[in-house]
Amino acid sequence: MNVVIVKYNAGNIQSVQYALERIGASALVTDDHALIRSADKVIFPGVGEASTAMHYLRSRSLDLLIKELKQPVLGICLGMQLMCKHSEENDTTCMGIFDEQVKLFQPEKSAGLKVPQIGWNTISDLSTTLFKSVPENSFCYFVHGYYAAKGDHTIATTDYIQPYSSALHRDNFYGVQFHPEKSATVGEQILKNFLTL
């Protein structure tokens, strides 16, 4: 199987690569349009800031390429947020694959919860084959100060300050707010499920 990780100026690419190796899959890290188009599966990870990342993607037309892909695509953390319509982080217009808006957690509503959310939290209301064999309320690892609001494309929810989308799905596009590569056996199962879509 030909798996590609989209290379751009956002961190955590290497940890995703290692996680795939642990489940017996190898992945090519590239920003080459032809190689991305020809892949069986595309992973679009990201840690960083939305406007800088979108600027980089646009400068290389990677934003247009990703939207045109027909094979299964998995956005992780910032990758998922960039696949939404808009992010409050520096008022950034994103790719619009998902209609959901990305918003800043409001610490004043948090009852002592810190922003960003860093650590383990549960995912629930799981749907689609991305979560096959993943029990309800499984723990996954999160690091984020912005969240995707719940909407038509929500396939998993998490509660931190308020309920939000911890996973999204539309057509061949999937996104997860948590880091499957850091989420132990649950994360490995989700990556395995993605590779078998």
Secondary structure, DSSP 8 states (H G I E B T S, - for coil): --EEEE-SS-S-HHHHHHHHHHTT--EEEE--HHHHHH-SEEEE---S-HHHHHHHHHHTTHHHHHHH--S-EEEETHHHHHTSSEETTTTEE---SS--EEEE--GGGSTT--SSEEEEEEEBS--SGGGTT--TTEEEEEEESEEE---TTEEEEEESSSEEEEEEEETTEEEESS-GGGSHHHHHHHHHHHHT-
